[in-house]
Amino acid sequence: MDERTAVADKAESFLRGLTPRARGMLVRRLENGGAAPDAAEARRRLILGAAHAIADSRRAAQRSAIPGVPPDMRRLMFAAFEPYVIEERLSFPGRGFITAATLSHLWSYAATELLPAEFAVWNDPATAPSLPNEAAGREAARLEARLFEALARHVEAIADEPKLQQRFMSRLGGELARGEVDDMLAVRDRLPDLPTLSAAIVHLIGAGPVDMALLEQIAAYLTRYPETAGWVAGGAFRRLAAVAPLVTFAKMLAGGDSARRVRATPAAAAFVDLGFAVADRAASRFLTICRGSRNPADAVREINAFRTTLNELSASLDVESDGWWQQRAVAIKRRFSEVLFAEFDKLLPAMRRAFRVQDAPYPGPADGAEAVFLAAIFAAAGRARDTLAVNGLIGRLTPLVDQAVELYALDLPMKLRSLDGEARTAALSAVDHLIKAAGFLYGDDYAAHLRRSKEQQLKGRRTAA
């Protein structure tokens, strides 16, 4: 991919993150702009080309709509919130993220209790009407307005009714879900503005000398609408995929580098809060992997993401000096470390099951995969031991793991010469999984050494035969 193509892709990705209204304003500004230096003119044309390509693709999608198929009304109705939706359930409120389950519960509540006559029809494909794209869009906008109007009235009506509030909260999915719905109500009218603000922040951070006029405009908006700050931070994170720039902007917004100064500026504090929500999200993903797929690569990625996020927060701002943020960091680390403690209790027993090939029943591929998974997260946690608050546990387990791997590395390849039948098949599978585990624990060089040892034993067996 050449440089121009790469820049064009970035421009298109940036523009797709904007609302149609914001994108239209940008295009009109660029189209009506005057003469510019060659480099700026080239960028201007590139952005215009990407914007027109998006518009063309949207028109093509409308023309290719499948007649007779009911629209996904729930997706259409919540489309403005889609950039902020995550699958993970956080353990702390994270303004700027909405859990997909919360939207699902909110839709169900509307269809069964709040506005059943208008929403229930869309729950059943047999009764849902088939509409052209433009008509479906208009209906989605109407339903969205009706929902939030009814929702605001309902929240106000139950404000002094603890039992009704409790019931409403439980229908939405709990206290955090109720908080997300309150945030949605607060920010709904400002949603079209947020992508433009997020994009402006990304530009401001990466533009070299600070554009003070732009910074003042953003600050004025966030001061006037403080409920939008976390959402703007969420949109900026979606483009940057890192929290350090968010903290950089928070300090710019607060006009100071200390946690106390940032905390005293609510809009700036929201950007740091979003960083902790990102760490919380990595912890949720890791827990889901441990309870589900137990995929080693995915688990290692979340450990690294968790470590990177917390390190960026602490390196960019003295968050430990702020009582609230310090408590948040401790709680999130504890949540992660508790999962690791439970997993590491299984490590040595799993290695014995996977790599000891003696009498039947012999270890199988599932035993080997489990040992590889646990070895992978043990190695990744060891590289992040200080951040994860598992230093002591890693220190106690490491010599035991080293000793076990050394024993199996000597024993398993030797058995390839002497075993036959089912036992030999089990030994081959076990040594392959040991090589994978050793790669995570000690690196590619040691894994290659074990692979050579395996090949030598197999070669010796063929020669003897």
N, C-alpha and C positions, 0 to 999 in steps of 0.2 A: 504494500500500500504506500503510495507516494505521499509527500507532505500535504499537498493540496487536498487529496482525498481524505486524509486523516482530519484535517481542519474542517472540511465539509461535513464529515460525520459528527464531529463535535458540535458544529453549529446546528445541525439538524436535531441532535439530542437535546441541546439547550432549548431550541424553539418548541419542541414537542412538550417540554415541561411547562410552557406558558399556557394560560387560558387562551381561547380563540380571540377574546377581546383584547387581551394584552398583546398577543402576537400581531393582531391587526394594527394596533396603535404603533408598534415598533416598525412594521412594514411601511406604514404611511409616512412615518418620520424619516425612514431611510430613503424612500422613494422621492420625498420632497426635499431631501437634503441638497445642499449646494456642493460646490467643488471641494475635493478633499485630496490630500497627498496620495500618491500611488498606493502605498501599503494600506492606508485606511480605506481607499476606494475599493481595493481588492477584497478586503474583509466585508465591506458593505455589500458588494455584489454577491459574495459567497453566502451571507446571511439571507439576502433576498431570495437567492436561488433555493436555499433550504426551505424557507418559509413557503414559497410557491409550490415546492415539491410536496410539502405536507398538505397544503390545501388541495392539490390535485389528487393525492392519495385518498383524502377524506371524501372528495366527490366521487371517486371511483368506487369506494366502499359503499356509498349510498346507492350508486347505480347497480351494484352487484348484490343488493339485499335479496334474500331468499323469500319469494312470495309464499304466503300461507303459513309461515313459521312465526309464532308469537314472539315478541321481543322479550329480552330479559329485563323486565321492568325494575327489579330490585337493583341491578347493576346500573341501569340508566339513571335511576332516581338518586343514587348515592355517588354518581360519577364525579362530582366536584370534590368529594372527600377521598377518592381513590388514591391520589398520590401519597396519602398519609396512612394508608391501611397496612397493618402488619398482621401476620398470622399468630404471633406469639402473645401469650398473656403475660404482662409484666407484673412484677410484685409491688411496684410503686407507681403512682400516677406519672404519666409521661405526656404532658401536653405537647402535641405535635405528632403523636402517633394515635391511631385508632385500631383497636383489635377487630379483626374480621368477624369474630363471634359476636361482638357487641352490635354490629350492623345487622347481623342475622337475627339476633334477639329483638332488636328494635323493629325490624320489619315484621316479625311474628307478632309482636305486641300490637302493632298497628293493625294487622290483619285479623286479629282475634278479639281485641278489646277497644282499641282507640278509634279506628275507622274501618270496621269490618266490611261495611257495604261497599267501600271503594277499593279496598286492598285485597280482600279475600279472592276476588275473581282472578287475580294474577298468580295465585299459588297453584292453580291447577291448569296444566296445559290444555286440558279439554275445554275449559271455559274461558281461558285467556284469549282476547281478540287478537287477530293478526292485523298489524298496522304498518303502513309505510314508514320509512325512517323518520321523516319530518313529523308525521302525526304522532309517532311513538315518542319523539323528543318533546313535543308539546304536552303530551299526557304525563310524561315523567316530570316535567317542570311543574305541572298542575298538582300532581300527587305530592311532590316534594314540598311545595308551599303549604298544601293542606296538612301534611304530616307535622311540619314544624310549628304551624299555627296551633294545631290541636295539642301538640306536645307542650308548648309553652303554657297554654291554658291549664293543662293537666298538672304540670309541675307547680304552678301557682296555686291551684285548687287544693293540693295535698300538702302544702307547705307546713300547715299546723296539724297534720294528721300522721303521727309516728307510725301507726300500723299500716296505713296506706302507703307511706313512703317505703317502709320495709318490704311490702309486697311488690311495689314497683321496682325497687332495687333488685329483688330476687328474680323477677321476670327478665330483667336486663342482663343478669349474669353476675351480680355482686356489686360491692362498693366501688371498685375501680371502674366497672362498666358504667355505673351511674355517673361517676365523675366524667367519663368520656362523653356521655350524652349531654351533660351540662356544658362541657366545653364546646360541643358541636352547636348547641343552641347559641352560645355566646359569640361564636365566630362565623356563623353561617352567612350573615349579610356581608362579611368582608372577604369571603373566599375568593372572588375574582381578582382581588388585589394581591393576594399572597404570592403567587408564582413570580410576578414581576419584582416584588420586594426581595424574594429569595435570590433571584437572578442578579439583582442589583448588588446584593451583598457579596455574592461570588465574584462579581466584577470588581467590586471595591477592594476586596482582600488581595486579589491578584493583579491589581493595576499599577503596582509600584507606589509612587507618592500618593498619599491619601487625598481623595477628592472630597474636601471638606464640605462643599455645597451638597454633594450627594449624601454624605454621612448625616448632615443636619436634616435633610429631607426625610431620610429613613428614621432617624431618631424622633423627629416630630410626629411621624405617623405612629410609631410604636408607643410613644407617650400618650397620644390621643386615644389609641386603641390597644391598651396593654394586653388584652386577651388574645391578640394575634401573635404576640412575640414568639411563643413556643412553636406555633405553626409555621411561622416564617423560618425559624431555626430548623424545623423538620424538613422544609423544602430545600433549604441550603445544604443540609446534610445529605439529602438525596442526590444532589449534584456533586458534592465534594467527597463523600464516603470517608470522611475523617472528622474528628472532633476538635483537633488543634486549631483549625481555622475558625471554628465557631467561638472558641475561647478568645482567639485574637480579636474577633469582631466584638465580643462582649466587653473586652478591655477598651477598645476604641469607643464603644458606646458609653461606657462608664467614665471615660476620661481618666483612667488610672489602671495600675497593674495589680493592685492588691485584691484579695478575695473580699475584704470588707467593703472596698469601693464598688466592686461589681455587685455584691449582695445588696448594697444600698440603692442600686438602680434596677428596679424590677424587670424591665425589658432585657437588660443585659444578663441578669441572673437566669432568665428563661433559657438562654443559649447554653449555659453551663448545665442547667437541669436536663436539657435535651441530651447532653453528653452522657450523663449518668443513666438516662433512659436507654441509650445505645448499649452501654455496658450491661444493663439489666436484660436487654433483649438478647445479647450473646449468651448470658447465663440461662435464659429460657430455652434458647435453641439447643444448648449443650444438654440440658436436662431432657429435652424431647428426644435427642439422639440416643442418650443412654437408656431411655425407656422404650425406644422403638428400633430404629434401623441398626444401631451400634456400628455405624460405618466409621472406620478409623480416620479417614481423610477428613470427613465432615467434622468429627469431634475435635481433631487437632486444629482445624480452621477456626472453630469457635473459641477454643482456648487462646489461640493467638490473637483473635479479634478482641477478646475480653482484656487480655494483657495490654495490647496496644492502646485500647481506648482509655483504660485507667492510667496508663503511663503518660499518654498525651494530656490528660486532664491535670495530673499532678505536676508534669513538667511545664505546662503552660500557665498554671495559676496555683497559688499556695492554698489549695482547697482544704488541706489538712488543718489550716488555721481557722476555718469556718466550722462551727459546731454542727450545723445542719448538714453540710456537704460531707463532713467527716463521718457522721453517723450513717449517711447514705452509702458511702464507700465501704464502711465496715460491714453493714448489713448485706450489701451485694456480694462482697468477698466471702462472707460467711455462708451465704446461700450456695455459692459455687464450691467452696471447700467442703461443705457437708456432702455434696454429691460425690466429690472426689474421694473423700474418706470412705464412703460406702463402696465405691468401685475398687479402691485399692485393697480393701479387705479380701476381695475376690482374686487378686492378682496371682499370688503364689499357688493357691489351690488350682486355679485355672491352668497355670503352667504345668503343674504335675499331671493334671488330666490330659493335657494336650501333648506333652512331650515324653511321657513315660510309657514306652511300649514294652510291656511285659506279658502278662497273661490276659486272656480275653475277659471281659469285653475290651476291645482295643479302642483307642481314641479315634474319633472321626473328624471330618472337615469342620463340623460345627464347633467342636472343642478347640481346634486350631484357630478358627476365626475369632473365637472369644478371647483366647490368649493374645492374639495379635492386637485386637482392639484395646485390651487393657494395657498392653505394653506401649502402644502408641500414645494413649492419654497419660500414662506415667511419664514417658519421656518428655512430652510437651509440657506437662505440669512442672517437671524438673527444671525446664528452661525458664519457667515463669513462677518459680517457687515463692519469691518474695512478694510478687503482686498478688498471688493466690492465697497467701497466708498458709502455706502447707510446707514450709521449710523443714520443720522438725520431722514430720512424717516422711518426707522424701529422704531425709538424711538417715532415718532408721531403716527404711526399706531398701535403699540402694545397694548396700553390701549383700543383702540376702538375694536380691534379684540378680546381681552380678554372679554370685556363686551358683545360683540355679542355672543361668544361661551357660556358664562355663561347663558345668556338669553335663547338660544335655548336648552341648556342642561337641563334646568328646564321645558321648555314648551313642547318640542317634546315627551318625554316619557309619560307625563301626558295625551297627546292626544291619545295615543294608547288605553286607556281605553274607551274613549268616541266616537271615530270616527268609521264609518262603510263604507263598500263599497270602492269606488275609493279613497275617502279621507283617509281611513285607510291604503290602499295599498301605497299611496303616503307618508304617515307619516312613515311607516315602512322603505321604501327606504331612506327617508330623515334622519332618526335616524341612519341607518347603515352608510350612508355617513358622518354624523356628527362624528361618532365614528372613522372612518378612518382619517378625518381631524384632530380631537383632538389628535390622535396618533402621527401625524406628528408635531403638535404644542406643545404638552405638554408631550408626551411620553406614553409608554405602560400602566403605572399605571392609568393614568387618563382615557385612552380609556377603560381599564377594568372596572373602576368605572361606566362609562356611559353604558357599556354593561350590568352590573349588574342592573342598574336602569331600563334599557329596559326590562330585563327578569322579574323584580319584577312587573312592570306594566302589562306585558302580563299574568303573573301568577295571579295577582289580578283580571284581567278581566275574566280569566277562572273560578276563584273561585266564582266571583259574578254571572256568568252565571249558 
